[in-house]
């Protein structure tokens, strides 16, 4: 066992497991690229390697999708929501062909860290 593996807390291990799970669900098509990127970035600072370059594609997705409504939709007009929903679906569909490679790169880094 490497030293860095010995120093991982149970919480960090749980976050790594959650990160790996999200990436696998994205590859399987069970979780879309935008929703998955948001989940990955929610976990980024809890896995002990937040500055790893494998997170950069997900940061880019988050940045491009930050205006898309997620959460309390009651605050927005129906017309706006319809337009944003179309934009979300279009962007999500454009991401699908390349998101698998991003997820596999993430898995290459973090899956071996599961003990």
Steps between C-alpha positions, in 0.01 A plus 500: 500500500636845409534770765231718343259205517573455870422863574158507332215545742184290474317814383752559223469137392120537491532811285738324262252211475219748424715671236577167334131408511398825328760453225383142438136611484593768247683245283199267519266783399313484830602857584529781250817701446376824658346343809799269533753783468320689774512195729868442425586859583300481822737216599820650357626656823418195711719244322846627597614600150287797403762657273530195274461588131239225453249744649555767233247368244233489772584857604451601137161328485394666825612837370310463173187375676495733800209701362285193448229469764536220749309501825202718587333563167203683653702821494509516120253573221377204296632646173844543648499146637399358163790680330749398768379139493565488124847649552570247776389207285701623199817554703459171684463315168810671352705389801400133495748381232805632687399469865597132518867582438492763775342253741747225412790740571345578837456128572865435405604739776249428775382140463842360604473704820206300626608256769 
